[in-house]
Amino acid sequence: MDEKKYLRKRFYFWKKENLEREEKIPFKKVLIFSFVLGLLTIFSVILSLNRLPPEVPIFYGLPQGKEQLGPTSSLFLPGFLAIFLSLINTAIIFTLGDDFLKKTLVFTSLALNILCFIGTIKIVFLVGNF
């Protein structure tokens, strides 16, 4: 009797209805790729730090001139911001019940990380000494 209870408890998650219920995050691989892309953004800035000038144009929303320039370390902002917002989206996914909103948050995280990666790489190639 104990062996049956053990097996029933052990293989509880293998039942089809339990697998569907346990699925919390849709498109897990897309979300993982999103985090990897954020880390790749940060890693690419680390690799190019010695080839960048002391000030880089990072704040494009400000008026042209010295206001747009920031220290080289400010290139870490897009990567960290994208990862932070992806973490917030992931936390929100666990509280939601609607699959459409979950999928929207996953793809929003992906789009945010892609845009931050492209923007950071464009800045690095624009002012870097390659």
PEKA-V297187 format. One record per pair of residues at least 12 apart in sequence whose C-alpha atoms are under 10 Angstrom apart, sorted by the first residue. I is the first residue (numbers start at 0). J is the second residue. D is the distance in Angstrom with one decimal. If there is no record, write none. Layout:
BEGIN
I&J&D ; I&J&D
END
This chain:
BEGIN
23&92&7.6 ; 23&93&6.5 ; 23&94&9.4 ; 23&95&9.2 ; 23&96&9.0 ; 23&98&9.1 ; 23&101&8.9 ; 24&89&8.1 ; 24&92&6.8 ; 24&93&7.4 ; 24&98&8.8 ; 24&101&7.1 ; 24&102&8.2 ; 24&105&8.4 ; 25&92&9.1 ; 25&98&7.6 ; 25&99&9.4 ; 25&101&6.8 ; 25&102&6.1 ; 25&103&9.8 ; 25&104&9.8 ; 25&105&7.7 ; 26&101&9.2 ; 26&102&7.3 ; 26&105&7.3 ; 26&106&8.8 ; 27&102&9.9 ; 27&105&8.3 ; 28&105&9.9 ; 29&102&10.0 ; 29&105&7.2 ; 29&106&7.6 ; 29&108&9.1 ; 29&109&7.1 ; 30&85&8.3 ; 30&86&9.9 ; 30&88&9.9 ; 30&89&8.4 ; 30&102&9.9 ; 30&104&9.4 ; 30&105&5.9 ; 30&106&7.8 ; 30&107&9.7 ; 30&108&7.2 ; 30&109&6.7 ; 31&105&9.7 ; 31&109&9.2 ; 32&108&9.9 ; 32&109&7.6 ; 32&112&9.3 ; 33&81&9.0 ; 33&82&8.3 ; 33&85&7.9 ; 33&105&8.5 ; 33&106&8.7 ; 33&107&9.6 ; 33&108&6.5 ; 33&109&4.8 ; 33&110&8.2 ; 33&111&8.4 ; 33&112&6.0 ; 33&113&7.7 ; 34&78&9.7 ; 34&81&8.4 ; 34&82&6.3 ; 34&83&9.6 ; 34&85&7.4 ; 34&86&8.7 ; 34&108&8.5 ; 34&109&8.2 ; 34&112&7.6 ; 35&82&9.1 ; 35&112&9.0 ; 36&78&8.6 ; 36&81&9.4 ; 36&82&9.0 ; 36&109&8.5 ; 36&111&10.0 ; 36&112&6.2 ; 36&113&7.1 ; 36&115&9.1 ; 36&116&7.1 ; 37&77&8.5 ; 37&78&5.2 ; 37&79&7.3 ; 37&80&8.8 ; 37&81&6.3 ; 37&82&5.7 ; 37&83&9.5 ; 37&85&9.1 ; 37&108&9.8 ; 37&109&9.3 ; 37&111&9.1 ; 37&112&5.6 ; 37&113&8.1 ; 37&115&7.8 ; 37&116&7.0 ; 38&78&6.9 ; 38&79&8.3 ; 38&81&9.4 ; 38&82&7.7 ; 38&112&9.4 ; 38&116&9.4 ; 39&78&8.3 ; 39&112&9.8 ; 39&116&7.9 ; 40&74&9.2 ; 40&75&8.0 ; 40&76&10.0 ; 40&77&8.1 ; 40&78&5.5 ; 40&79&8.8 ; 40&81&9.5 ; 40&82&9.9 ; 40&112&8.5 ; 40&113&9.2 ; 40&115&7.6 ; 40&116&5.3 ; 40&117&8.6 ; 40&118&9.6 ; 40&119&7.1 ; 40&120&7.8 ; 41&74&8.2 ; 41&75&5.9 ; 41&76&8.8 ; 41&77&8.4 ; 41&78&5.5 ; 41&79&7.4 ; 41&82&9.9 ; 41&116&8.7 ; 41&119&9.0 ; 42&75&9.2 ; 42&78&9.1 ; 43&74&10.0 ; 43&75&9.6 ; 43&78&9.9 ; 43&116&9.1 ; 43&119&8.7 ; 43&120&7.8 ; 43&123&8.9 ; 44&71&9.0 ; 44&72&8.7 ; 44&73&9.9 ; 44&74&6.8 ; 44&75&6.9 ; 44&78&9.2 ; 44&119&7.9 ; 44&120&8.2 ; 44&123&7.6 ; 45&72&9.3 ; 45&74&9.4 ; 45&75&8.6 ; 47&120&9.9 ; 47&123&7.4 ; 47&124&9.5 ; 47&127&7.6 ; 47&128&9.1 ; 47&129&9.2 ; 48&71&7.4 ; 48&72&8.4 ; 48&74&9.4 ; 48&123&9.0 ; 48&127&8.8 ; 49&71&9.8 ; 49&127&9.0 ; 49&128&9.0 ; 50&123&8.8 ; 50&124&9.9 ; 50&126&8.8 ; 50&127&5.5 ; 50&128&5.3 ; 50&129&7.1 ; 51&71&7.1 ; 51&122&9.8 ; 51&123&7.2 ; 51&124&9.2 ; 51&125&9.7 ; 51&126&6.6 ; 51&127&4.7 ; 51&128&6.4 ; 51&129&9.2 ; 52&70&8.7 ; 52&71&7.1 ; 52&123&9.9 ; 52&126&7.2 ; 52&127&7.0 ; 52&128&8.3 ; 53&68&9.6 ; 53&69&8.4 ; 53&70&5.9 ; 53&71&5.6 ; 53&72&8.8 ; 54&67&9.5 ; 54&68&5.8 ; 54&69&5.3 ; 54&70&4.6 ; 54&71&5.4 ; 54&72&8.8 ; 54&73&9.0 ; 54&126&9.3 ; 55&67&8.1 ; 55&68&5.3 ; 55&69&5.5 ; 55&70&6.2 ; 55&71&5.8 ; 55&72&9.0 ; 55&73&8.2 ; 55&74&8.0 ; 55&122&7.7 ; 55&123&8.5 ; 55&125&9.3 ; 55&126&6.9 ; 55&127&9.1 ; 56&68&4.4 ; 56&69&6.3 ; 56&70&8.7 ; 56&71&9.0 ; 56&73&9.4 ; 56&74&9.2 ; 56&122&7.2 ; 56&123&9.6 ; 56&125&9.2 ; 56&126&8.2 ; 57&69&6.1 ; 57&70&8.7 ; 57&71&8.9 ; 57&73&7.2 ; 57&74&7.0 ; 57&76&9.3 ; 57&77&9.5 ; 57&118&9.2 ; 57&119&8.6 ; 57&122&7.5 ; 58&73&9.4 ; 71&123&9.8 ; 74&118&9.7 ; 74&119&6.7 ; 74&120&9.6 ; 74&122&8.5 ; 74&123&8.6 ; 75&119&8.6 ; 76&115&9.3 ; 76&119&9.4 ; 77&111&9.4 ; 77&112&8.5 ; 77&114&9.1 ; 77&115&5.5 ; 77&116&7.8 ; 77&118&8.3 ; 77&119&7.2 ; 78&111&9.7 ; 78&112&7.5 ; 78&113&10.0 ; 78&114&10.0 ; 78&115&6.4 ; 78&116&7.2 ; 78&119&8.2 ; 79&112&9.8 ; 79&115&9.6 ; 80&111&9.3 ; 80&112&9.0 ; 80&115&8.7 ; 81&108&7.5 ; 81&109&9.1 ; 81&110&9.6 ; 81&111&6.2 ; 81&112&5.5 ; 81&113&9.1 ; 81&114&9.1 ; 81&115&6.9 ; 81&116&9.1 ; 82&108&8.4 ; 82&111&9.0 ; 82&112&7.5 ; 82&115&9.9 ; 83&108&9.9 ; 84&107&9.6 ; 84&108&7.3 ; 84&111&8.5 ; 84&112&9.3 ; 85&104&8.4 ; 85&105&8.1 ; 85&106&9.9 ; 85&107&8.3 ; 85&108&5.1 ; 85&109&8.1 ; 85&111&8.2 ; 85&112&8.2 ; 86&108&8.7 ; 87&104&9.6 ; 87&108&9.4 ; 88&101&8.7 ; 88&103&9.6 ; 88&104&5.9 ; 88&105&7.3 ; 88&106&10.0 ; 88&107&8.4 ; 88&108&7.1 ; 89&101&8.7 ; 89&104&7.7 ; 89&105&7.5 ; 89&108&8.7 ; 91&104&8.3 ; 92&104&7.2 ; 92&105&8.3
END
